Amino acid sequence: MEGFKLMFFVASVLLLATRVLAREFLLDVPNGSIQWKPPRSQNGSGIIKFRVQMELEAKKWVAVGFSPRGDMFDGGDFCVLWTDPNGLFELNDAYVEDGSLLTDEPQDCFLKNVNARRNRIEFEFWRKPVTCDDEHDYRIDAGTTHFHVVWGPGPLIDIAGVSLNQSEGNALSRVQLLKPEAMLSTLPRSPDVHHFDVLVDGVHIPAQETTYWCTVVRLPEVFLKKHHILEFEPKIDKANKDIVHHMEVFHCESDSDIPMYSGPCTDPKKPLLLETCKRVMAAWAMSALPFIYPLEAGFPIGGKGFNPYVRLEVHYNNPQLEDGHVDNSGMRLWVTQKLRPHDAGIMELGLEYTPKMAIPPSMDMFSLSGDCISECTTLGLPGRGIHVFGSQLHTHLTGIRVVTRHIRDGTELPPMNYDDHYSTHFQEIRILEPPVHVLPVRHTTIINSSTAEEWEDQATSPDLGVIENYHSIEWDPLRSKGLFDYYLQSPLSMQCNQSNGDRFPGNWEGMPQTDVRFPLPQPEYQCKENGVKGMKM
């Protein structure tokens, strides 16, 4: 499934969240930590420097690597440190085949140094994001990387043939290895900066897989004066860190007081005025770093005429149906009354959650797309356009690839954001460097399309609804492709909404799709024949 939501602004375990440390990024692992320093460019050039520290016997082997979707047995690519019976350490580039490690040619992992004591291994190595070995090496890009650490017994005669099934442990995390330098910044805690927490209060997490919990919070009186949000970050109870999937804070844009509420967002008995709480103020998803606004902008909160109520929505993902969890998690907002030059805003793009965009059954791959057409941007954006400095991609569980394309007058510009290895379990807001200038440019080409009431004598009817017609079709690969082609050609049913949820005036049914006359060419990488043998120390 391809769709998006764009927001501006062996014993297997999960690794802990990424942290920023001394111009590098730090990832905690069960037996230690891994630091990495990305290159300045996100285009695949330069090198990534890794520093690994593990509380393991010095004779054991340690593999650090990557996979396309989080399965190290399917496309796993590793840099493996191991020691031979003479105590010499060697670093090899290896790939996984039939569950075992095989030495790669050419070698693209380069050992800088190693320091081993009896029960501790420390080593540094580097690797290019793009090695040009497309047969066995994982191409690291600016999207999500499924990051693996595996360890096992040694010493070894050779790493080739070692079975990953016989490893002593492994860990998986999802990270963005090629983070822009702006993500290394921290917010100065000057005297004018203080924080305010928006939290749930003693929620007993239901023993069910999916729960959306809504809590209404009234802002303190300090927000009678306008402030800027400079940063937001999660505050998660340690016992619930694997269950709290994502959170959002919404402003209630109403002239009325909002009734206090704490309960399921889907409860039909919840106060109707909660429907006015739709303007996104802050958002976080599992494994994401805190989000820091650029120095020239902040998100406005408070001031004259500002409704003091916000709604916190927490998604609990509890696939093991665990019982007995009590939660007090939420979001911490860092704010200042010392206003910055610009007010920031958040815009959401994507698809309606309706059967109109349903995926046929038993499909291995199916693409969906949603357009924010020029007729909408012309109404919603200022004439000089906007500068997009942050983006969060979002799909539900079946999403595996997401891209936000940017079209101007029929010409496709570089993607605003993309993730070829997207995971619904890693939905961070990513800094766009440099910011992307989006203009409300009109398109002049209109795509014509037609529809039919009958298709291959299937039992569809114009008198039936979408769901009934959908289930009356006997889906097969050919008909599924036909539906995909239909989606590509059909006119759009637009939801061009203001931040309060009200529709912009106009007729938004049957709108033409965006015409892309000049698609963006695929990126080309300059590759040379190179490579060296594994390095010994």
C-alpha positions as MATLAB code, in Angstrom:
seq = 'MEGFKLMFFVASVLLLATRVLAREFLLDVPNGSIQWKPPRSQNGSGIIKFRVQMELEAKKWVAVGFSPRGDMFDGGDFCVLWTDPNGLFELNDAYVEDGSLLTDEPQDCFLKNVNARRNRIEFEFWRKPVTCDDEHDYRIDAGTTHFHVVWGPGPLIDIAGVSLNQSEGNALSRVQLLKPEAMLSTLPRSPDVHHFDVLVDGVHIPAQETTYWCTVVRLPEVFLKKHHILEFEPKIDKANKDIVHHMEVFHCESDSDIPMYSGPCTDPKKPLLLETCKRVMAAWAMSALPFIYPLEAGFPIGGKGFNPYVRLEVHYNNPQLEDGHVDNSGMRLWVTQKLRPHDAGIMELGLEYTPKMAIPPSMDMFSLSGDCISECTTLGLPGRGIHVFGSQLHTHLTGIRVVTRHIRDGTELPPMNYDDHYSTHFQEIRILEPPVHVLPVRHTTIINSSTAEEWEDQATSPDLGVIENYHSIEWDPLRSKGLFDYYLQSPLSMQCNQSNGDRFPGNWEGMPQTDVRFPLPQPEYQCKENGVKGMKM';
ca = [
       0.000    0.000    0.000;
       1.293    3.447   -0.839;
      -0.384    6.348    0.849;
       0.663    9.134    3.110;
      -0.141   11.582    5.782;
       2.220   14.547    5.696;
       2.599   16.792    8.711;
       4.475   20.049    8.358;
       5.999   21.230   10.870;
      16.946  -16.605   18.495;
      16.076  -14.281   21.343;
      14.853  -11.199   19.574;
      14.282   -7.865   21.328;
      13.617   -4.284   20.285;
      16.280   -1.649   20.767;
      15.562    1.475   22.747;
      15.015    4.919   21.269;
      17.656    6.947   19.495;
      19.298    9.810   21.389;
      21.529   12.708   20.346;
      24.992   12.754   21.924;
      27.970   15.018   21.172;
      27.278   15.587   17.461;
      26.457   11.909   17.045;
      23.418    9.681   17.468;
      23.257    7.041   20.170;
      21.240    3.831   20.099;
      20.952    1.709   23.231;
      21.159   -2.068   22.765;
      20.555   -4.836   25.328;
      24.280   -5.359   25.975;
      25.644   -1.899   25.232;
      25.266    0.921   22.737;
      25.969    1.986   19.168;
      26.873    5.512   18.113;
      26.979    6.746   14.559;
      27.909    9.944   12.800;
      26.196   10.451    9.438;
      27.762   12.267    6.494;
      26.713   15.846    5.884;
      24.885   14.874    2.692;
      21.776   12.696    2.469;
      22.351   11.791   -1.194;
      24.383    8.637   -0.538;
      27.855   10.162   -0.706;
      30.362   10.296    2.156;
      30.726    7.710    4.914;
      28.905    6.703    8.094;
      31.112    6.224   11.140;
      29.971    3.646   13.702;
      31.198    3.085   17.257;
      30.026   -0.156   18.931;
      30.319   -0.966   22.647;
      29.120   -4.369   23.845;
      29.339   -6.079   27.235;
      30.423   -9.415   25.776;
      33.369  -11.747   26.051;
      36.122  -10.530   23.748;
      36.203  -13.806   21.821;
      32.560  -13.547   20.669;
      31.528  -12.272   17.245;
      29.300   -9.199   16.768;
      27.398   -8.372   13.568;
      25.942   -4.916   12.887;
      23.785   -4.593    9.804;
      20.672   -3.796    7.857;
      17.692   -5.416    6.123;
      14.914   -4.127    3.838;
      11.938   -4.960    6.107;
      13.294   -6.071    9.472;
      13.890   -9.747    8.651;
      17.635  -10.371    8.867;
      17.181  -13.666    6.997;
      15.735  -11.802    3.989;
      18.304   -9.464    2.463;
      20.401   -9.099    5.629;
      23.687   -7.217    5.092;
      26.222   -7.140    7.949;
      29.592   -5.828    9.063;
      30.884   -8.641   11.305;
      33.670   -8.358   13.879;
      35.134  -11.728   14.894;
      38.317  -13.155   16.381;
      40.357  -16.168   15.305;
      42.022  -18.697   17.669;
      45.173  -16.514   17.751;
      43.231  -13.550   19.130;
      43.345  -11.506   15.906;
      40.230   -9.458   15.181;
      38.811   -9.237   11.682;
      35.947   -7.206   10.234;
      34.127   -8.694    7.254;
      31.359   -7.522    4.978;
      28.883  -10.421    4.896;
      25.398  -11.190    3.621;
      22.811  -13.778    4.646;
      21.905  -16.759    2.487;
      19.847  -19.721    3.721;
      20.204  -18.437    7.279;
      24.021  -18.335    7.240;
      26.606  -15.578    6.850;
      28.649  -15.539    3.644;
      31.622  -13.267    2.980;
      30.888  -10.636    0.358;
      33.107   -9.536   -2.511;
      33.991   -6.724   -2.660;
      34.436   -5.821    1.012;
      32.734   -2.550    1.994;
      33.133   -2.504    5.807;
      36.310   -0.821    7.058;
      37.644   -1.298   10.584;
      39.219    1.732   12.246;
      40.147    0.318   15.641;
      39.175   -2.295   18.209;
      39.673   -2.408   21.958;
      38.782   -5.636   23.734;
      38.931   -6.605   27.355;
      37.762   -9.800   28.965;
      34.058   -8.945   29.049;
      33.854   -5.873   26.823;
      34.280   -5.230   23.111;
      34.622   -1.743   21.622;
      35.259   -1.117   17.951;
      34.855    1.573   15.321;
      34.223    1.068   11.639;
      32.868    2.947    8.679;
      30.797    2.171    5.626;
      29.535    4.127    2.634;
      25.746    4.548    2.435;
      25.858    3.508   -1.235;
      28.551    0.915   -1.959;
      27.450    0.177   -5.555;
      27.320   -3.532   -4.712;
      23.636   -3.912   -5.510;
      23.742   -7.701   -5.384;
      24.394   -8.108   -1.657;
      24.853   -4.677   -0.023;
      21.954   -2.709    1.432;
      21.650    0.794    0.003;
      21.268    3.225    2.917;
      19.102    6.229    2.074;
      17.379    9.081    3.914;
      14.416    6.895    4.866;
      13.994    4.197    7.500;
      16.709    1.590    7.993;
      15.917   -1.660    9.796;
      19.014   -1.940   11.971;
      20.216   -5.259   13.419;
      22.750   -6.288   16.044;
      23.542  -10.016   16.366;
      26.145  -11.779   18.506;
      27.385  -15.322   19.001;
      30.137  -17.600   20.325;
      33.777  -17.535   19.226;
      36.602  -17.729   18.398;
      36.074  -18.750   14.767;
      38.141  -20.132   11.936;
      36.061  -18.108    9.467;
      32.848  -16.114    9.599;
      31.598  -17.730    6.387;
      28.990  -20.388    7.113;
      28.099  -19.200   10.618;
      24.374  -19.781   11.164;
      22.343  -16.883   12.513;
      19.937  -19.429   13.985;
      22.718  -20.389   16.410;
      23.445  -16.829   17.538;
      23.211  -16.054   21.245;
      21.006  -13.008   20.755;
      19.888  -10.322   18.359;
      18.133   -6.986   18.468;
      16.223   -4.910   15.940;
      15.539   -1.208   15.760;
      14.285    1.178   13.119;
      16.338    4.310   12.613;
      17.078    7.016   10.090;
      20.834    6.654    9.678;
      21.204    9.585    7.270;
      19.772   12.209    9.579;
      20.349   15.854    8.594;
      22.679   17.909   10.732;
      19.728   19.976   11.975;
      18.551   16.923   13.948;
      21.682   17.276   16.087;
      20.488   20.608   17.474;
      19.192   21.012   21.019;
      16.885   23.647   22.460;
      18.679   26.067   24.811;
      16.944   26.021   28.205;
      17.011   29.801   28.656;
      15.064   31.427   31.545;
      12.167   32.362   29.237;
      11.614   28.719   28.201;
       9.420   26.467   30.345;
       7.435   23.291   29.777;
       3.834   22.186   30.104;
       2.773   18.531   30.134;
      -0.390   17.200   28.480;
      -0.906   13.744   30.014;
      -3.473   11.026   30.482;
      -4.349   10.355   34.112;
      -4.193    6.791   35.368;
      -5.599    5.106   32.267;
      -6.148    1.369   32.677;
      -5.044    0.184   29.239;
      -7.638   -2.307   27.930;
      -6.500   -5.861   27.192;
      -7.280   -5.443   23.489;
      -5.034   -4.951   20.490;
      -6.004   -1.386   19.546;
      -7.236    1.423   21.772;
      -7.467    5.138   21.000;
      -7.782    7.063   24.269;
      -8.896   10.712   24.358;
      -8.250   13.088   27.250;
      -9.348   16.742   27.410;
      -6.940   19.089   29.205;
      -7.429   22.773   30.058;
      -4.353   24.934   29.603;
      -3.152   26.970   32.616;
      -3.807   30.713   32.818;
      -0.276   31.562   31.704;
      -1.537   30.877   28.174;
      -3.866   33.875   28.357;
      -0.843   35.463   26.685;
       0.413   34.171   23.372;
       3.350   31.755   23.466;
       5.329   29.798   20.912;
       5.913   26.066   21.151;
       9.640   25.567   20.508;
       9.893   21.810   21.052;
       7.727   18.839   21.933;
       8.707   15.412   23.187;
       7.046   12.292   24.619;
       6.658   11.550   28.322;
       6.049    7.800   28.466;
       5.760    5.537   31.476;
       8.663    3.101   31.281;
       6.402    0.099   31.846;
       4.287    1.065   28.823;
       6.963    2.068   26.300;
       6.181   -0.955   24.098;
       2.419   -0.271   24.133;
       2.225    3.502   23.576;
       2.356    3.581   19.764;
       1.740    7.231   18.935;
       0.212   10.400   20.393;
      -1.239   13.666   19.099;
      -2.285   16.908   20.791;
      -5.211   18.712   19.132;
      -6.491   22.227   19.808;
     -10.243   22.610   20.325;
     -11.266   25.450   18.000;
     -14.629   26.291   19.542;
     -16.183   29.327   21.221;
     -17.545   27.073   23.983;
     -16.008   25.402   27.002;
     -15.137   21.802   26.211;
     -16.423   19.216   28.720;
     -13.660   17.357   30.514;
     -13.395   13.816   29.210;
     -11.146   10.792   29.583;
     -12.184    7.695   27.680;
     -12.112    5.822   24.382;
     -12.108    8.142   21.378;
     -14.629    5.820   19.729;
     -17.163    5.975   22.579;
     -20.475    7.137   21.051;
     -21.335    8.767   24.403;
     -18.333   11.118   24.395;
     -19.188   14.868   24.335;
     -20.048   16.113   20.854;
     -17.838   19.183   21.307;
     -14.776   16.920   21.144;
     -15.343   16.948   17.379;
     -14.069   20.552   17.384;
     -10.670   19.404   18.661;
      -9.060   18.757   15.273;
      -6.191   21.193   14.833;
      -2.910   19.299   15.296;
      -0.458   21.008   17.654;
       2.055   18.234   18.352;
       2.548   14.622   17.305;
       4.868   11.782   18.239;
       5.187    8.130   17.194;
       7.201    5.191   18.498;
      11.027    5.599   18.357;
      10.854    9.257   17.284;
      13.184   11.925   18.644;
      11.883   15.175   20.177;
      10.923   17.713   17.510;
      12.626   21.118   17.677;
      11.386   24.068   15.626;
      13.869   26.145   13.600;
      15.077   29.306   15.310;
      12.939   31.606   13.179;
       9.578   29.948   13.929;
       7.392   28.565   16.699;
       3.918   27.050   16.874;
       1.419   29.583   18.329;
      -0.453   28.663   21.501;
      -2.546   30.896   23.757;
      -3.419   34.570   23.495;
      -6.577   36.596   23.054;
      -9.525   34.526   21.826;
      -7.601   31.250   22.096;
      -9.774   28.434   23.444;
      -7.843   26.986   26.427;
      -8.819   23.346   25.785;
      -6.751   20.693   24.037;
      -7.357   17.011   23.383;
      -4.655   14.384   23.818;
      -5.131   11.249   21.719;
      -3.020    8.199   22.598;
      -2.918    5.062   20.479;
      -2.208    1.963   22.572;
      -1.008   -1.001   20.498;
      -1.346   -4.097   22.687;
      -1.080   -7.154   20.390;
      -0.278   -9.477   23.311;
      -3.532   -8.397   25.028;
      -1.648   -7.634   28.236;
      -3.741   -6.673   31.246;
      -2.962   -4.586   34.308;
      -1.129   -1.668   32.646;
      -1.902    1.770   34.115;
      -0.653    4.720   32.075;
       0.167    8.383   32.682;
       1.924    9.121   29.387;
       1.570   12.165   27.179;
       3.412   15.046   25.552;
       5.722   17.700   26.983;
       5.550   21.083   25.245;
       8.481   23.491   25.638;
       7.154   27.052   25.237;
       8.219   30.678   25.483;
       6.442   34.014   25.698;
       9.365   35.511   23.762;
       7.847   35.160   20.303;
       9.869   34.251   17.239;
       9.499   36.026   13.860;
       7.109   33.490   12.295;
       4.109   31.417   13.367;
       4.439   27.806   12.224;
       1.483   25.717   11.095;
       0.662   22.089   10.369;
      -0.967   20.784    7.202;
      -2.194   17.220    6.701;
      -2.349   15.502    3.320;
      -3.525   12.012    2.532;
      -6.462    9.733    1.901;
      -9.924    9.490    3.369;
     -10.448    6.412    5.529;
     -13.349    5.152    3.426;
     -14.125    2.040    1.329;
     -13.602    4.174   -1.791;
      -9.874    3.483   -1.460;
     -10.111   -0.215   -0.567;
      -7.389   -2.704   -1.524;
      -8.479   -5.955   -3.219;
      -7.903   -9.147   -1.199;
      -4.762  -11.311   -1.472;
      -2.617   -8.593   -3.049;
       1.162   -8.679   -2.538;
       1.477   -5.023   -3.547;
      -1.015   -2.260   -4.283;
      -0.431    1.484   -4.604;
      -2.794    4.204   -3.426;
      -2.319    7.935   -3.798;
      -3.981   11.104   -2.591;
      -3.710   14.511   -4.271;
      -3.715   17.977   -2.754;
      -4.613   19.705   -6.008;
      -3.718   23.245   -7.047;
      -7.343   24.394   -6.746;
      -7.051   23.619   -3.023;
      -3.570   25.061   -2.454;
      -4.611   28.262   -4.241;
      -7.328   28.770   -1.633;
      -5.405   27.538    1.387;
      -1.884   28.882    0.892;
      -0.676   32.499    0.771;
       0.393   33.848   -2.597;
       4.076   33.734   -1.678;
       3.738   30.098   -0.665;
       4.965   28.282    2.427;
       8.297   26.838    3.532;
       8.028   23.239    4.733;
      10.735   22.369    7.270;
       9.408   19.124    8.766;
       7.429   16.121    7.559;
       5.925   13.000    9.106;
       4.805   10.091    6.935;
       1.946    7.885    8.132;
       0.069    4.795    7.017;
      -1.797    2.076    8.843;
      -0.459   -1.447    9.303;
      -0.182   -2.517    5.659;
       1.894    0.472    4.508;
       5.439   -0.404    3.361;
       6.456    2.517    1.112;
       5.468    6.193    1.198;
       6.441    9.193   -0.910;
       5.285   12.815   -0.948;
       5.684   14.068   -4.507;
       5.957   17.780   -5.275;
       4.536   18.969   -8.618;
       4.766   22.541   -9.921;
       3.179   23.486  -13.267;
       3.349   19.890  -14.475;
       7.017   19.450  -13.537;
       7.895   17.009  -10.780;
      10.399   18.441   -8.306;
      12.496   16.337   -5.878;
      10.266   14.484   -3.387;
       9.418   16.405   -0.265;
       9.750   13.228    1.783;
      10.023    9.547    0.949;
      10.592    6.228    2.666;
      11.179    3.107    0.586;
      11.435    0.945    3.732;
       8.632    2.536    5.739;
       7.454    0.905    8.945;
       4.276    1.818   10.786;
       6.293    1.288   13.983;
       8.640    4.189   13.199;
       6.815    7.415   12.343;
       9.083   10.266   13.321;
       8.833   13.863   12.152;
      11.851   14.436    9.933;
      13.614   17.719    9.330;
      13.728   18.764    5.674;
      17.079   20.341    4.891;
      16.880   22.711    3.147;
      13.198   23.618    3.665;
      10.927   23.081    0.661;
       9.176   26.094   -0.877;
       5.613   25.175   -1.891;
       3.699   27.617   -4.095;
      -0.074   27.694   -4.806;
       0.538   27.230   -8.548;
      -2.401   26.384  -10.800;
      -2.303   23.462  -13.241;
      -3.828   23.940  -16.673;
      -4.088   20.388  -18.002;
      -7.240   18.391  -17.171;
      -7.374   14.601  -17.276;
     -10.583   13.200  -18.704;
     -11.909    9.828  -17.621;
     -15.063    7.768  -17.886;
     -16.804    5.200  -15.708;
     -18.964    2.179  -16.461;
     -21.861    0.670  -14.516;
     -21.006   -2.906  -15.469;
     -17.655   -4.629  -15.651;
     -17.154   -8.131  -17.060;
     -20.753   -9.013  -16.172;
     -19.926   -8.753  -12.469;
     -22.947   -8.328  -10.202;
     -22.482   -4.617   -9.556;
     -25.288   -2.091   -9.543;
     -25.542    1.723   -9.427;
     -28.261    1.245   -6.807;
     -25.808   -0.380   -4.373;
     -23.233    1.327   -2.200;
     -19.468    1.089   -2.532;
     -19.085   -1.722    0.013;
     -21.839   -3.891   -1.503;
     -20.480   -3.476   -5.032;
     -16.944   -4.142   -3.874;
     -17.857   -7.444   -2.229;
     -19.943   -8.560   -5.208;
     -16.866   -8.695   -7.477;
     -14.873  -11.916   -7.825;
     -11.412  -10.413   -7.444;
      -8.457  -11.869   -9.341;
      -5.071  -10.359  -10.383;
      -6.447   -8.990  -13.660;
      -9.423   -7.279  -12.031;
      -7.197   -5.951   -9.253;
      -4.937   -4.363  -11.858;
      -8.022   -2.925  -13.506;
      -9.019   -1.298  -10.225;
      -5.506    0.107   -9.846;
      -5.667    1.593  -13.359;
      -9.110    2.979  -12.553;
      -7.724    4.762   -9.489;
      -4.978    6.274  -11.660;
      -7.454    7.759  -14.138;
     -10.586    8.614  -12.187;
     -11.489   12.130  -11.080;
     -10.970   12.975   -7.431;
     -13.313   13.408   -4.507;
     -11.469   16.136   -2.606;
     -11.568   17.015    1.072;
     -10.115   20.533    0.954;
     -10.504   21.525    4.598;
      -9.499   24.404    6.820;
      -7.631   23.794   10.079;
     -10.905   23.732   12.037;
     -12.233   20.921    9.837;
     -14.664   23.078    7.836;
     -14.567   22.649    4.060;
     -13.260   25.480    1.906;
     -16.118   26.803   -0.252;
     -16.497   25.221   -3.669;
     -17.492   22.015   -5.436;
     -14.776   19.445   -4.697;
     -16.324   16.403   -6.361;
     -15.039   15.126   -9.704;
     -11.852   17.195   -9.638;
      -9.125   16.389  -12.184;
      -6.003   14.565  -11.072;
      -2.696   16.410  -11.135;
      -1.042   16.255  -14.547;
       2.651   15.348  -14.361;
       4.053   16.191  -17.791;
       7.699   16.036  -16.744;
       8.309   13.262  -14.176;
      11.408   13.335  -12.021;
      14.141   11.052  -13.432;
      15.472    8.291  -11.216;
      18.629    9.243   -9.269;
      21.892    7.970  -10.680;
      24.824    6.954   -8.506;
      28.407    7.272   -9.716;
      30.067    3.929   -9.024;
      33.623    2.738   -9.516;
      35.170   -0.682   -9.230;
      36.700   -0.836   -5.773;
      36.873   -2.940   -2.651;
      39.407   -4.452   -0.295;
      39.740   -7.617    1.700;
      38.472   -7.860    5.263;
      40.661   -5.942    7.707;
      42.583   -7.541   10.571;
      43.802   -5.945   13.798;
];
